[in-house]
Amino acid sequence: MKIRFLLLLVACLYPATVPAAGGSGADLDHYEYTVKDIHSLQNGARLFVNYCLSCHSAQYMRYNRMASDLEIPEDLVQESMIFDDTKIGEPMTATLTREDGEEWFGVAPPDLSLIGKLRDPEWLYTYLRSFYIDDTTASGWNNTVFPNVAMPHVLWTLQGIQKPVYATEVDDRGHESRHVTGFELIREGSMSPEEFDHAMEDLTNFLYYMGEPARMVRIGWGMWTMLFLALFGVLAWFLKKEYWRDVH
């Protein structure tokens, strides 16, 4: 019985430890994420199915649920966002098999359904913009937020190719160390840096939404609930005052 309790406790605490995995302690860029901007979420969904879904599945999200939440007509989703014989009511599964992923990248690309819950939005936003060219890795790419990540930079045609700018520091013992302070764009992409940053905001918003689709409804109901409690509190105070009026 005690063993089962300990296993359950570990399972409950495990999600809190996942976000630190693969991190590098890099500074994260701030941005204002929101799940209320439908246009941002729609563009994020478009980027996801075009650049991410070929390798990364989202098995806990169904196309028709996404269409309903993001106000996208189902016939448009079927025509422009589903590239195989998958039906509108089926989960968003990747075309890449787990076996091929392990063979090509050394590790199978993870499912991204809950990545918005496992990672902070700012981590995702910074990660998507922090790929740089690196001839020492198998893919030819690296990332300052997730060093030696197996994933190649699939968005390079949009962002372009950038190389890191290093700064050298010397400690008290005379040991030198280098760290990345920024990037230099050596080949332009189809988007300007500002356009790419905005696109990654949209993609991050979609990943954040997908981690908890009910958040959109919960936030709406939460506002009405707080308003109801505030009004009820006022009425309760007047009711108490009336009941206790003759009590000395």
Secondary structure, 3 states (H helix, E strand, C coil): CHHHHHHHHHHHHHHHHHHHCCCCCCCCCCCCCCCCCHHHHHHHHHHHHHHHCCCCCEEEEEHHHHHHHCCCCHHHHHHHCCCCCCCCCCEECCCCCHHHHHHHHCCCCCCCCCHHHHCCHHHHHHHHCCEEECCCCCCCEEECCCCCCCCCCCCHHHHEEEEEEEEEEECCCCCEEEEEEEEEEEEECCCCHHHHHHHHHHHHHHHHHHHCCCHHHHHHHHHHHHHHHHHHHHHHHHHHHHHCCCCC
